[in-house]
Amino acid sequence: MARYTGPVCRICRREGMKLFLKGDRCMSSKCAIERRNTRPGQHGQARARKLSGRGVQLREKQKVRRSYGLLERQFKRYFDIALSRPGKTGENLLQLLEMRTDNIVYRLGFADSRAQARQLVTHGHFRVNGRKLDIPSATLKPGDEVTVRENSRNLEYFKTRALMLNTRGVPSWLRLDTTALAGRILAVPTRQDLELPFDEALVVEYYQR
């Protein structure tokens, strides 16, 4: 699946907020928003024009899409699936995105960012319900168990990660076993479970306009 491979700090600058695309770097003084909170490009420091209603919806859609590391066609496909399901389309969309394999790996603390989680999954470091899974976009469900493969546990990265997991919490809809380097999905997260700085209603309005 295609993905964005350019500089990610300019994405946060374009949206004017931290999207936490580089893990711990986003929490340090090296964060681009902390150092230079202007739009990228030669006209970045120019006075920003007031956005129209359509522009506000577009920017909100871009924030969600870029936070989860998706290109437009893939994101629109998730929206179409969310639209076809009963319930609130915006909440359905966020649930679909949260149940991706790379996002689950990120939420469990095995990676500092979704991009890093995607790379780890692609390289085959995880098993789902005992079977190797190397497709970051695969949708998981409640009851599924994600574990680090036996051979991968001997890597220095996962040895260090195991020590860090004890100091980090996981969302209430997940359960983590730091000793076994395994996590289980307890339920599909509700909107209240997801502390996300997005207004998904604007995303719905953007596509339905």
ABEGO torsion letter per residue (X at the ends): XBBBABBAAAAAAAAGBBAGAAEAAAABAABAAAABBBBBEAAAABBBBBBBAAAAAAAAAAAAAAAAGBBAAAAAAAAAAAAABBEBAAAAAAAAAAABAAAAAAAAGABABAAAAAAAAAAGABBBGGBBBABAABBBBBGBBBBBBAAAAABAAAAAAAAAAAABBBBAABBBBAAAGBBBBABBBBAAABBBABBAAAAAAAAAX
